[in-house]
């Protein structure tokens, strides 16, 4: 029987070249929940996602998905297992139609998946994409392009979606629509792990939160508990300190490196 956690990091060490970003990172992601990862620049948020999805070598430690070790497994194998990664920025084929983008998104879907049926189900969830199925993806608004990115991920029939900065460039109204969509995906049984620049808004729409600092887990708890923590609020949620400052003991330092 599967445990309550769908993803688990155990003392993971990873980085770029000679630079180490993750210094023994450990955390768990609850099955069927929305979890937001927050932390300043250099904390290791995007690095952790890339390590989980096999895009960055893990030097030490282990990563488990659904109680099976996936450390350094290639992305195609992870997709087949039910893991999907929606990276930061626009990741569509702009000159292709919406329909062709979805068709390409389904190429790596698990064997036995019916692409046409899957496209129909995805378009039912995103009516605007159905209306604009023949339009070039480059003609979509920013919010519609983000919907297309997520829709392409759904073509893979994931059980876990890693989403990096989903609200970048979106208006406040579209951000609300986006979080509404993420709630719908959770209700459909998909576990969501996301990094989000608007940490406060993301935590308000999450079940759990993970706070990273200098490549380690500083705190993991229910999102509401993290939101209520005054120290976390000062550091990461728009309090009196600069967002890039992090606590080290009783001092505050300016981290460097990748996110």
N, C-alpha and C positions, 0 to 999 in steps of 0.2 A: 504494500500500500504506500502511495506517495506521501511524503511528509508535508508539513505546512509551508515549507520554504521551497520555492522553485529555483532560486539562484543563490549560490553561496560562494563567497570569496574567502579563502583561508591563507593568510599571511602572504599575499601576492606582491611580488617585486617585479617592476617593469619600468621601462623608460625608453629614451631615444638616444642611440649611439652610446656614448659614455655617461650620459646624464640619466640618473635614476629619478623617476617621478613618484612611483608608488613604493612606499617603504614598509612592506609587510601589511598591506591593506586587507582588512577582514570586515565583512558585513554579510547580511542575509536579506533576501527579498521575499516577502510573503506572497504566496500563491493567491491569485485572484484579486489583488489590490493594486492601487496606484501608489507608487513610491517616488518621491522626489529627492534627488541628490543636490545638495547645495554646498557652497564653499567659495572662497575667493579664487582669483586667478592664480594658477600654480598649484591648486589643491589636488589635482589629479582626476577631475571628474570625467572629461572626455577620454583621457588615457585609460581609465578603468573600463569605459565602454568598448574601446578598441581592443583592449586585452580580452574582454569577455567574448568579443565577436571574432577572435582569431586574427585581427588585423595588426596586432603588436605582440611580439614574443614575450611570454612570461618567463622571467629568469629564475624565479623561485616561487614556491607556494602552489596552491591548486585552486581551480575553479570548477564548481559542480553545477550542472543544470538538471533538475528533476532527479537528484541523487545519483547522477552519472557524471564522472569526471570528463570535462571538456577542455582541459588545459591545452592550449596551443593546437586545438583542432581547427581545420580550415573553415572559412565562412560557409562554403557550400554544404559541408557536413552539418554545420549548426543550423542552417536554414532547413535542411531535411529533418532535423530534430525538433523544429518548432520555434527557433529563435530568429527574430527579425530586427534589423538595425536601420533606423531612419536618421542619418547624420545631419549635422547642422548645415544650413544653407539650402539652396535650390538644387535638388538632385533629380531632375527630370530631363527628358530629351525634348528641348524646346521646339525643334522644327517638326517633330512628329505630332500626330493627333493625340488627343486624350485617350482614345480607344487603343491606339498602337502603343502608347506608354503602358497601359494596363496589360496589354498582351505581352510586352517585353517583361513586365514585372512578374508575370506568371510562368516564365520559362523555367525558373529554378524551383517551382512549386513541387511538393512531394509527389511521387509517382501515384497515379490513380486519380489525381485531381482533374476535374473537367474544367478546362480554361473558360469555355463559353459560359458554363453555369456559374463559375466563380465570378466572372465579369458582371453577370446579371445581378448576383447577390451584392457585389461591391457597389454597383451603380444604384441599387435600391437604397443603400445607406447614404449615398452621395447623389441626390437628385440633380444637382447642378452639373455634375460630371456627365450624367446621362443626357442632359439637354445640350451639352457642349461636346459630345463624344467625337464629332468630326472636326472640331476646331483645333488649330495648332495650340500646343501647350503654352507657347510663348505669349499667346493672346489672353491667357487667364489672368485674373487679378492675383495679388500676392496670397490672399487667403485661399483662393481656388487652387493655386499651385501647391500650397501646403496640404490641402485636402487630397490632391492627386498623389503627392508623395506618400501620404499615409495609406491611401487606397492601393497604391502599388505594393506597399508592405502587406496589406491584407490579402493580396492575391497569393501570398505564400502560405496562407492558413497558419499564422503563428499562434503559439501559446504564450510567448513572451515577446513584447516589443520594447526595444531600447530606443528612446526618442531624445535626440540632442537638440535643445533650444527650439522647441516647436513654435514659440510665439514671436520669434525674431521678425521684425519688419511688419507686424500685423497691427491694425488699429485696435483700440480697446473693444469695439463691438465684435470684431473678428476673434479677438482673444477669448471673449466670453463664449462664442460659438465653438471655438477649438476645445475649450475645457469641457463644454457640454458633450462634444463628440467623444472625448476621452472617457468620460463617465459612461457613455453608451457602450464603448468597447469593453470597459471593465465589466459591465452588466452582462455582456455576451460571453464572458469567461476568459477574456484575454488579460494577462498580467502586464502592467505597464510600469516601466522604470524610466524616469525622465530626468534630464538636466534642464533647468529653466532659469533664464536671467531674472525674471520676476519671481524671486524666491517666495516672497510673502503670498502672492496670488496663487502660486503653484501649490504651496503647502496648504492653503485654504481649500484646495480642490484635491488633496491627497489623503490617503489613509495613513501613510507612514512617511518618515523623513530620515535622511542620512546626511550628516554633516561631515564633510571631509576637510582636513587641514594638513597641508604639507605631506600629502600622500598617505595619510592614515585616517582612520575613522575616529573622529572626535566624539560623536554622539549618534546613536540610532534609537529612535523612539517613535511613538505615535506623532503624526503631524501636528495635532492640536497641542501636545505637550511641548514640542519644539517651538511652536509659535508663541507659547506663553512664557518661554524662558527668556528673562530680560537680557541676559548676557549674549545669547544667540541673537536676540533682536538687535542689540547694539552693533554686533559684528557684521551680520549678514542680511538683516531685514530692514535696512533704512534707518538705523539709529544714529547716534551722534558720532560714531567713528567712521573713518573712511572705509568703503567696502573692501578695499584691497588689504586692509590690515588684518592680521590674525593674531590670536593669543598664543603665546608660548610661555607657559607658567604664568607669571604676573607681568610679563613684558608684552609688547606688541611689536611685531616685526613685519617687514614688507617682503612677501615671498616673490620669487622670480621663477621663470620657466613656463612650461605649458600647463594648460588646464586639464 
